[in-house]
Amino acid sequence: MKFSDKLYAAVTGLWREAAEKPFVREMAAGTLEEARFRNYMIQDYRYLIDYMEILRLIQAQTEDAGLREFLQRAIDETENETYRVHLPHMKSMGVREEEIAAAVPSPAFSEYTEYMRQQVRDHGFLAGITALLQCSWLYAFIGENKAAECPDAIRSSPYGFWFDAYTCDDYTEANRMWIDTVDRETENIGSDTEAMLMDIFTSCAEHENRLWDELYDGP
């Protein structure tokens, strides 16, 4: 059994719970209040900036040229998504520059990104790529789950682009590369390291669920 199979088995329940969160269900149905989605876009913009910082922190933990190149590609792709896709889309929704500049990360976002940073500081490269895999893979799971469950609703939803982004071929391929990288790098780990990484993966899934709740209900 690959390590990714063990990770998937450990969080399937949490991921199914995430896919049924009110924010996600209403986003798929097209009934989510625009104010909630605007807040999500602003918070996610700040998260993407932190995400790039965490990627660079992970990159600094390895001397392997192939891994450094893989992580640089992830940094470049995230930077492209942040500044060429996410930011213009926010502005098209009427989000003003001053709103973005004044935005403060919500407690759930701040706790989540700080948790991931701390795992990289405390446990190094493997902890970092395992934590970020959870984020990437969860979004692919949610996108696939909802696309199969309510394709017609998503096609007519004003938020359908969100699901398209996480089910497109490019995203699916990038997520598969994360999974393959984690599997390759964990082939010979001991039981203690395996338990530590599984705990990180599960904790990240729990953080994600708190995040969806906060986005919908507020802190």
C-alpha positions in Angstrom: 0.0 0.0 0.0 1.3 3.4 -0.9 1.6 6.1 1.7 -0.9 8.2 -0.1 -3.5 5.4 0.2 -3.0 5.5 4.0 -3.4 9.3 4.0 -6.5 9.1 1.9 -8.1 6.5 4.2 -7.3 8.6 7.3 -9.1 11.7 6.1 -11.9 10.4 3.8 -14.5 11.1 6.5 -13.2 14.6 7.1 -13.1 15.3 3.3 -16.7 14.1 2.8 -17.7 16.4 5.7 -15.9 19.3 3.9 -17.8 18.6 0.7 -21.1 18.9 2.6 -20.3 22.2 4.4 -23.0 24.8 3.8 -20.4 27.1 2.1 -19.5 24.5 -0.4 -23.0 23.2 -1.0 -24.4 26.7 -1.6 -21.4 27.6 -3.8 -22.2 24.6 -6.0 -25.9 25.4 -6.1 -25.3 29.0 -6.9 -27.2 30.2 -3.8 -24.2 31.4 -1.7 -24.5 35.0 -0.7 -22.1 37.1 -2.7 -20.8 38.8 0.5 -19.6 35.5 1.8 -17.9 34.6 -1.5 -16.2 38.1 -1.6 -14.8 37.5 1.9 -13.6 34.0 0.8 -11.8 35.5 -2.2 -10.0 38.1 -0.1 -9.1 35.5 2.6 -8.0 33.1 -0.1 -5.8 35.7 -1.7 -4.0 36.2 1.6 -3.8 32.5 2.0 -2.1 32.1 -1.4 0.6 34.6 -0.4 1.2 32.6 2.8 1.1 29.4 0.7 4.0 30.7 -1.5 6.0 31.5 1.6 5.5 28.0 2.9 6.6 26.6 -0.4 9.8 28.6 -0.2 10.3 27.4 3.3 10.0 23.8 2.2 12.3 24.4 -0.8 15.0 25.6 1.6 14.8 22.3 3.4 16.1 20.2 0.5 19.3 20.2 -1.6 17.8 17.7 -4.2 17.8 19.5 -7.5 14.7 17.7 -8.8 12.7 18.5 -5.7 13.8 22.1 -5.7 12.7 22.4 -9.4 9.4 20.7 -8.6 8.8 23.2 -5.7 9.8 26.2 -7.9 7.3 25.1 -10.5 4.7 25.0 -7.7 5.7 28.5 -6.5 5.5 29.9 -10.1 2.1 28.3 -10.7 0.8 29.7 -7.4 2.2 33.1 -8.2 0.5 33.0 -11.6 -2.8 32.0 -10.0 -2.6 34.7 -7.4 -1.7 37.7 -9.5 -2.9 36.8 -13.0 -6.1 35.0 -12.1 -7.2 35.5 -8.5 -6.5 39.2 -8.1 -8.1 40.2 -11.4 -11.2 38.1 -10.6 -11.6 39.8 -7.2 -11.4 43.2 -8.9 -14.0 42.1 -11.5 -16.3 41.4 -8.5 -15.9 44.9 -7.3 -13.3 44.2 -4.6 -11.4 47.4 -4.1 -7.6 47.8 -3.6 -8.1 49.3 -0.2 -10.3 46.4 0.9 -7.5 44.0 -0.1 -4.8 46.0 1.6 -6.8 46.4 4.8 -7.9 42.8 5.0 -6.8 40.9 8.1 -6.5 37.1 7.9 -9.3 35.4 9.8 -8.5 33.3 12.9 -9.0 30.0 11.0 -6.8 31.0 8.1 -4.1 32.3 10.4 -4.1 29.2 12.6 -3.9 27.0 9.6 -1.0 28.6 7.8 0.9 29.0 11.1 0.4 25.3 11.8 1.8 24.4 8.5 4.8 26.7 8.9 5.5 25.2 12.3 5.5 21.7 11.0 8.1 22.6 8.4 10.2 24.3 11.1 9.9 21.4 13.5 9.9 18.4 11.1 11.4 19.6 7.8 10.7 18.8 4.2 8.5 15.7 4.5 6.2 17.5 6.9 5.8 20.4 4.5 5.0 18.5 1.3 2.6 16.3 3.3 0.8 19.3 4.7 0.5 21.0 1.3 -0.6 17.8 -0.4 -3.7 17.8 1.9 -4.7 21.2 0.7 -4.2 20.4 -3.0 -5.9 17.0 -2.8 -8.9 18.1 -0.7 -9.8 20.8 -3.3 -9.5 18.1 -6.1 -11.8 15.8 -4.0 -14.4 18.5 -3.4 -14.4 19.5 -7.0 -14.8 15.9 -8.2 -17.4 15.2 -5.6 -19.6 18.1 -6.4 -19.1 17.8 -10.2 -20.4 14.3 -10.0 -23.3 15.1 -7.6 -24.7 18.2 -9.2 -23.2 19.0 -12.6 -26.2 21.0 -13.9 -26.3 23.2 -10.9 -22.6 23.9 -11.1 -22.9 24.8 -14.8 -25.4 27.5 -14.0 -23.9 28.6 -10.7 -22.1 32.0 -10.7 -19.4 30.2 -8.8 -19.1 27.4 -11.3 -15.6 28.6 -12.2 -14.3 27.6 -8.8 -15.3 23.9 -9.4 -13.9 24.1 -13.0 -10.5 25.3 -11.6 -10.2 22.2 -9.4 -11.4 19.6 -11.8 -9.5 20.8 -14.9 -6.8 18.6 -16.4 -3.9 21.0 -15.4 -5.0 20.9 -11.7 -5.6 17.2 -11.8 -2.1 16.6 -13.2 -0.5 19.0 -10.7 -2.2 17.2 -7.8 -1.1 13.8 -9.1 2.5 15.1 -9.1 2.1 16.1 -5.5 0.8 12.6 -4.6 3.6 10.9 -6.6 6.2 13.1 -4.9 5.0 12.3 -1.4 4.8 8.6 -2.2 8.4 8.6 -3.6 9.8 10.5 -0.7 8.2 8.4 1.9 9.1 5.0 0.5 11.5 4.1 3.3 10.3 6.1 6.3 10.0 4.4 9.7 6.8 3.9 11.7 7.4 7.0 13.9 7.8 9.3 10.9 4.8 7.8 9.2 2.6 8.4 12.3 3.9 12.0 12.5 3.1 12.7 8.9 -0.4 11.1 9.1 -1.1 13.2 12.1 -0.1 16.4 10.2 -2.2 15.4 7.2 -5.3 14.7 9.5 -4.7 18.0 11.4 -4.6 19.9 8.2 -7.9 18.4 7.1 -9.4 19.4 10.5 -8.1 23.0 10.0 -9.8 23.1 6.5 -13.2 22.1 8.0 -12.9 24.9 10.6 -12.0 27.2 7.8 -15.2 26.4 5.8 -17.3 26.9 8.9 -15.7 30.3 9.7 -16.2 31.4 6.1 -19.9 30.7 6.4 -20.7 31.6 10.0 -17.9 34.1 10.8 -15.2 33.7 13.5 
